[in-house]
Amino acid sequence: MAEAGAGAPRVSLLACGDYRPDTVLPAMRRLLAPLGGMEAFIPRGGRVVLKPNLVMGRPPERAVNTHPEIVRAAARLALEAGAGRVAIGDSPGVGSASSAARAAGYAAAAEEMGLEIIEFTPVGIATPELPFPRLEAARELLEADAVVNLPKLKTHSQMLLTLAVKNLFGGVPGARKLQWHYRAGRDRPLFARVVNAAAARIRPALSILDAVIGMDGAGPTAGRARPAGFLAAGTDPWAVDAAVMDVLGLEREKLFTLAAAIGHGPREWLDLRLAGPNPADLRPPDWDIPELRTLQMHGGFVERRLPFLARRLRSGIAPAPLPNALCNGCGHCRDICPAKAIRLAGGRPAVVDLDCIRCYCCHELCPLGGMDIRPAGLLARLLGLG
């Protein structure tokens, strides 16, 4: 990597092998030391919101959410730095923040340190850089004195990986996330710009990525919990994501949010400065990142101008959701599908293939892990794409 300029964002990397409290807290101190310590980001007496990846209530060993010891250590360091109030907030895809936080193991730390677990309320924000005039973000994040972003290293069926930038899309409250999946999710570069716009408005003071144990395979909720053995932190979430792509040995532009940022967003991360080990020395072996097989032509030109043709091509090219043996016919996938492409037939969900926009919300948010993603369609196989 070329020598970075003095003003380039800095990212700190650190090996961390387990979640024992006597491992995590000292590791977090060492991780943040090159950045000036937590005190560099927390105004004394200020209101701090910790934004973990809390997609649904699952126990820590499933690696679905940011681990509670990472949340506990971040809260401890924020309080030591002089924060007046520390809260944990997110907008889960299933259930409330308080119920998901209890199931994820956050309640003990919240009670021990007097942390509030907050639900997000929406407020409109202007987005002149998008084809849409506005989107919604959590008032609690926009009005905080400091947001500490606590993402989790996971694969993502729609966006390749969910890292620091994608975690901030959780700051779009409740069902509004599903609406954006429908409005922009068919065109992944456009959806990445929506995610980037939300992240740019929330703009965390600090992002600390939990990659001690991550998720590969069919993430972000139904994949495999796997040791990755590192932590990453930085002030610029795009820079953190770029550094993690370096660790995984992937081209940065393969991550949709980074590719979108090159043309339509912040670019400082292109020249980031790294503190800590060489990224390749932290690389977990054989990290399984499923290939995205989807229709992407000229940044979504076909999707926007020829929607009927796009539906046909998408049906033949892109993998589609398919219920598996864990499905109990509860209908949750039907209720959350932003495209209304799922019906219940004989107590089982049936996906209307031409209506499915391949946002994979049903796969991500099934409480039971009852939705798989089937292999690419016939046209993709004929074209050598799957």
N, C-alpha and C positions, 0 to 999 in steps of 0.2 A: 504494500500500500504506500502511496506517495506520502511525503511528509505533510501533515495537516497544518493549516494555519492556526495562529494563536487564538482566533475567535471561533474555531470549529468546535462543535459540541463534543463533549467527552463522555465516553462510556466506560464503566468499570466492569470487569469480568472477574469472577472468583470461583474456584472449585468449592463445592459443598456437597458432602456425600450422604447426609441424613438429616432428619427433622428433629433430632433431640434438642430440647431447649438450650442445653449447654453447648450445642454446636451452632444453632441458627443465630442466636443473638450476637456472639462474638464474630461470626462470619459476616453478619450484616454491618457491624461496625467497621470491619476491615474493608468490606465492599464499598462503603460510602466514604471512607477516609480520603481517597484521591479526589473526591468531588467536594470536599470540605466538610464532610460529616452531615448528619441530619440537620444540625443547627443552621446550616447554610440555607435551608429551604423552608424553615418553620418560623414564622414571625412570633415573637413572644406574646403570649396572651391571645393568639389568633385561633380562628376556627379552622380545624383541619378535618377533611373527609378522606378516609381510606376507601379506595375503589378497587375491591378485589374482583376477580373473575368468579362470580357467584351465579352461575347459569341455572342451577336447580339444587334442591336439597339432596346432597349425596355425601356419604362418609368420606373422610380424607383419603382412605386407601384406594378409592376409585379414581383419584387424580382428575376429577371433573372440575373442581374448584381450586382456587388458590389455597394452599395448605394453611390451616389455622395457626401454625407456629410462625409462618411468615407474617401473617396479619398481626399476631401478638407482638412479634419483635418490632415491626414497624410502628405499632401503637406505643410500645415502651420507649422507643427512640424519639418519637414525636413529643411525648410527655416530658422526657428528659430535656429536650431542646426548648421547652418552655411553652408548648401549646396550651391554650386555655381550655380548649374543648376538642376532643377527638371523637369522631363518629365513623361508623362503618356503613357504607351505603352502596346499593346496587339495585337493578331492576331485573330480577330473574325472569327467565322464560316460563317457569312453572312455579306458582305459589308466590307468596310475599317475601320481601327481604328478610323479615324477622323469622319466618318459618324456615326458609332456606338456610339462613345463618345458623340456626339451632342445629339443623341436620348436618351442616358442614363442619360443626365443631367450634364455631366462633363464640358461643354463648359463655363459655367459661372465661375466656379472656375479656369479654365485654363486662361480665360481672366483676371480675377481679380488678379491673382498671377503671371501672365507671364509664365505659364507652357506650354511647347510644347507637342503636341500630336503626337506621332511618329508611323510610320509603321515599322514593323520588316523586316529585311533582313537576309537570311539564311547563316550560315557558318557551314561547316562540323566539327564534333568532333568525336574523336575515342572512341569506346565503347568496349574495350576488355572483359568486363564482360558479354556481350550479345552474342548470336549466330550471330549477325549482326556486321560487323566491324565498322560501324559508323552510326550516325544519325545527324540531323541538328538542330541547335538552333539559336536563334536570336543574331546576333552580338551585338546589342544594349544592351542586358542583360549581355552577357559575358564580354563586355568591360566597363560596368558601374563601378564606384567606390563603389556603393552600390545599391542593388536591394531591394526594400521594396515590399514584396508579400502581396497582399490584396485579399485573397480568400473570397468566399461566402459560407455559409452553405446551401447546396442543395443536394437532392437525385440525384442519377445518374443511368440511366437505364442499363449501362454496368458495372460500377465500384462500385456500391452501394451508395457511396457518393462522391461528389467533394468537397475537403477541401484544405488544404495548398499544399500538394504534387501534387495532380491532377491539381491544378490551374497553376502550373509551366509547365505543358505540353502545355499550351497556348504559351509558349516560343518556340515551334516548329512552324515555320511560315507557314501560308497558307495551301495549298493543301497537304503539306507534312504530316500534321496530319492525313488526310484521308488515305494517303498511308500507314501510320503505323497502322491504324485501319485494313487495309486489310492484311498487312504482319503479324501482330501479334495478331489482335483483336479476332480471333477465339479461341485463347488460353489465357484466362483471366490472369492466373498467369504470363505468358510470357509478355503479354501487360503491366501488372503492373510493371514488371522489366524494360520495355522500359520507362514507365512514371518515375520510380525511377531514371533511368540513366539520363534523361533530368533534373530532379530536382537536382540531385547531381552535374551536371555541372554548372547549373545556380547558385545554392547555395545562396539563398538570405541572406542578413545581418539580416533581420527581417521579420517575417510573422505576420500579424494582420488579424484575421478572423472576418468577419462581420456576426454575428448571431443575430442581433437585430430583424430583420425579415428575416427568411430563406424560403426555399422551401421544402415541402415534397410532397409525392405522385409521380406523373409522371415527376420528374425532369430529366434533369437540366433546361428545358425551358418551359415545358407544365404542371408543377405541380401547387401546391396551395401555395400562399404566406401566411406564418403563423408566428406569433410572436414567437421567441425563447428567446429573451430578454437577450443576453449576448454577450460579446466580448472575444476573446482569442488572446494571443500574445506570441511569443517565437522566439528564434534564430534558432531552429531546426524544419523544417516543419513536420517531422515525429513525433516529440514530440507534436507539436500542434495538429496534427490529433489524436494521442493517447489520449490526454486530452479531445478532443471533443467526441471521442467514449465513454470515461468515463462519460461525461456529459449526453450523450444520453442513457447510460445504456446498451451499446452494447459491446460484446467481441471485443477487439482490432483486433484480427486476422480475424474477418469477413470483415474488410476493405482490399481489395486485395493488395493495395500498402504496408500496414503494414505487411501483411502476407508474401509478397515477400521480404520485407526488413529483416525479421527474418533470411531467408536463403541466401539471395543474396545482402545484402546491409548494411547500417548503423544500428547499434543496440543500440546506446546511449539512444534513446528514451525509451527503455524498463525500464530505471531507472530514469525517469524524476522527477523533483521537481516542485511542484505546489505552486503558490502564489495566494491568494484570497480565495473565498468561496469553500466549499466542492463541487465537481462536481455534486453530487446528488441534492444539493440544487438549482442548476440552471436548472435541467432537465425539458424540456418542455413536457407537458403531451401528450400522444397518438400521438407521432411523427410517421407519416406514411411512412415506408420504405418498398417499395414493395420487396418481396422475389425475388431473382435471381434464375430462373429455367433454367439451361443451362448444357450442357455436359461438365463436367470437370473430366477426369479420368487420374490419375497419372500425374498431371501437364501438360496435353495436349498430352499424349502419343498417344491416339487414333487419335487425330487431325493430328499429325505429321506422324504416321506410317500407319494408315488405313483411309485416307481421305474420301474415298467413304462411308465407314461404318459410319464415323463421320457425314457426311452430312445427312445420313438417320436418325441417332439417334438425331441429332440436330433438324431436322425437326419435329420429334415426341415429343421431350422433351421441347425445349426452346420456350418461347413466341416469336411471330413474329410481325413485324410492320404491321399495317392495316390502310388505309386511313379512315378518319372520315368525318363528315358533313362539317367541316371547310375547307376541301381540295377544291381548285379551279382549280386543274389540271395544275398548272404553270410549273411543270416539274423540280422544283429545287431538289426534292428528287432524281429523276433519275440522274441529273447531278452530284450530290455530292456522290452518292453511291459508295464506294470504291470497292465493289464486282461486280458492274454493274448488280445488281440483280433486278432492277426496270425498268419496261417498261410502256409506256403510251398506254392505250387501251381505246378508246372511250372517250378521255379527262380525264381519271382517271388513277392514278398510279396502277400498278399491280405488286406485289412482287413475283418473282420466288422463291418459298419456298426453294428448294434444293440449290439454289445459295446464298441465304441470309446467311451471317455469324453472324447475331445477334450482330452487333456493335451498332445498333440503331442510327447511324448518321442521318438518315432521320427523326427520331423522335426528336432528339435533335435540329436539325438545320432547321426544317420547319419554315419559317417566319410567318405562320398563325396558328401554333399548329394543323396542319391538319393530323397528323399521330399519331395514338394510338398504343399501344402494346397489342395485343390480348392475351387471356389466354393461358396457357400451352397446348401443343398438347395432342392428345389422349393417346400416350404412357406414357406421364408424369402422366396423370390422372389415368391410369391403375396401374402405379407404386406408386401412392399416393404422387406424387411430385407436384401436382397443383390442 
